[in-house]
Amino acid sequence: MTGIALTREQSRQVDRIAMEVYGFSGLVLMENAGRGVADYLERLGIDGTVVICCGRGNNGGDGFVIARHLDLRGYQTRVLLYCDPAQLAGDAAANFRILEKTDVPIHPCYENSDADGLQTHLAGASWIVDALLGTGARGEPRPPLDSVIDRLNASGIPILAVDVPSGLDCDTGEPSEHTVRAAHTCTFVTAKVGYLNPNARPYLGELHVLSIGTPTKLVTEFFERSEEPK
């Protein structure tokens, strides 16, 4: 929403209110997020395989939804999974179980993330989708994601980041040593406060704020309350 930026904690509170007060389910919000990114990526243009790199949190869950919707539209899609599926929980786990039943290739990369293997998976890709680390991540990405991020950046393939480029702190806007350099970032509901930091711009690329169905009234009233003097 134009003119509104929230912290990671405020964004969590907005999601919580959407579910507890307005009656949304987490699965609906995740579905809307993933479909919205798929819509935007399609508008940008897809002329080859889309490689979606997924981590263990809800950011990875968004990636599973994106893969499913691109597959529905006839695009070649593959998922690189950088966590043991047993580590997935909640809505992310539910969407992984759905994706497993489709024809989308899922490559487990959490045990073997070597450079040659990643290069093979990226062959013929027109886009990389970064769904590794979400807005809740802080500090330096841990191995193997640190080296994976560096290889994705060096691939020359444009990257679209889901909600936040992995390695960028969404509250401060400061990049870690290993941070995805996205051509586009699709964030949800509002911009995050760190995106106003000039240091974040080289990593965000073009920033797009996508709706996930959260009512305007909810967000506006929440933002106005948070701006009131304490």
N, C-alpha and C positions, 0 to 999 in steps of 0.2 A: 504494500500500500504506500502510495507516494507520500513522502515526508515523514514516515514513521520508521524508526529503527529500534530494535529491541536487543537486549543481551541474551545470552544463551539461557539463563535462568528465567527471564521473562518469557522467552519463547516456549519454554517447557510449561510455564504457568498458563499461557494461552491455550496450548494443546490440552492441558488438564481441564481447564474450564470448558473447552469445546466438548470434551467427552463427558465430564461429570455433570455439567449444568445444561448444555445444549443437546446432549444425547448422541453425539457422534461416537462411532467406534474407532479404535486405532486402525483397524483394517481399512475402514473407509478413507480415513485421512491418508494412509500410506498408498492406497490405490489411486486416489486423486493426485498425489504427488508424483508417483511414477508415470501415470498416464499423461500428466502435464508436461513432464520432461520429454517423454516420447513424442508428444505433439510438437514441442519446440524443436527438437532435433530434426524431425521430419521437415519442418519449415526451413531449417538451415540447409537441408539437402543431404541426402545419403546416397553415395555412389559406390559403396563397397560394404564390407562387413563392419558391424559395430561390436567392439570388444568392451565388455562391461566388467570392470574390476570391482569385486565386492568384498567388504569386510564383514565383521561379525555383528555389528549393531543395526539400528534401524536404517542407517544410511545404506547398508548392504541390502536390507529389505526393499528399499526404494529401487535399488538396482535390479532386484529380481522382478519387480513389477514392470520396470522399463523393458527388460528383456522380453517378457511375455507379450507386452503390447507391440513391440517392434516385430516380433515373430508373427503376431496376428495380422500385421500389415504386409507381410511377405518379405521383410528385410532379413538378410543373413545376420545372425546374432550369435555370439558365444560369450559365456560367462567364465571368468577366471575367479575362482573362490579362494580367498586368502585367509580362511579359518576352517577349522574342523567343523563340519555340519552339526556335531553334537554340542558345539558352543552357541549355536543360534538359539534364540529364545523369543517368545511372544509372537508379535506380528511378523517379524523377520523370519522366524522358523515356519510360520504358517505359509508365507509366500514362497519359501524355499520348497516346501513339500508340494505346493501347486506346480512350481516350475519343473520339479523333478519328473512330473507326469507328462510334460510336453516334449517336443523334439529339439528344444534348445540345448546345444552342447554345454555341459558344465564341466570345467576342468579343475580338479583339485590342485591348487598350487601352494598350499600351506606346508607341504612337506618337501617340495622341490621347487624353489623359486629361482633357479639358475638363469643366467642371462640368455643362454642359447634357447632354453625352453620358452622363455617369454618372447624372444624374437620370433620363434615359430608361431606362437599364438597370435602375434600382431601382424603376421604376413597377410597382405591384402586388405588391411583395415582402413576404413575411411575416417572413423572416429574411435576415440577411446572415451569411455564414460568412467569417471572417477567416483566410485561409491565405496571407497575404502574406509575413510574416517569422517564422522559427522561433526556437528557443531559442539558435541560434548567433549571432543578430544582436546587435550592440552599437552604442551611440551613436544619434545622430539618424537617423531614416529619411531616405533621400535622395530628391530629386525624381524622379519625380512622386509617390512614395508618401506624402510628408509631407502634401501637399494632399489626396490621396485619403483618407487617414485622417481628416483634419479633416471632409471632406464626409460620410464614412460616419457619423461621430459626430453630425453635424448632421441626418442624415436622419430621425431619430426611429424608425427600424426597429431592432428588437432585434438585437444582434450576438452570435454565438457564436464565440469565438476557439479556434483549433486549437493546442493545446499551450501557447501563450503569446499574450497580446494584442500585436499588432505595436507596437513602440516601447517595450515594457517589458523591462528587463534581468532575465533570469530568475535571475541570481546575486545581484544586489543588491536587486531589487524596486523599483528607482527608475525612474519613468517618464521618457521623453524629453518634449520640448515637444509632439511629435505622437505620441500614443499612443492606440490603440483603447480605448474604454470599453465593455467587453463586459458583456452581461447574464449570460453563462455562459462559462466556460472549461473545455474538456475537455483535460486534460493526460494524459500517458501514463506508465504504470508506477509512478511516484511523483510527489509534489509536488516542486517545485523550491525550493531554499533561499530564494530571493528572495520567494517567495509568503508567507513568514512575516513579511515586513516590512509593517507597517500601511499604509505608503504605496502598496503594491500593491493593496490591497483595492478601492478605487474603480474600478480598471481590470479586475480579474479577474471581478467579479460573483460568481456562485455557482461555486465550484470543484469540478470532478468529476474524479477520478482513474480512468482507464480502463485495463483490462488490454489488452495486445496479444499475450498468450500467453507472455511472458517468465516462466520458472518462478520460483515463490516462493523456492525454494532458492537460485537464482542471486542474486537481489536481496538476500535476507537475509544471505547469506554475504558478499557484496560490501560491504554497509553495515556489517556487524560488523568487517570488516577495516579499512575506512576510519576507523572510530571508535577503533581500537586506538592506544594511545600510541606515538608514533614514537621 
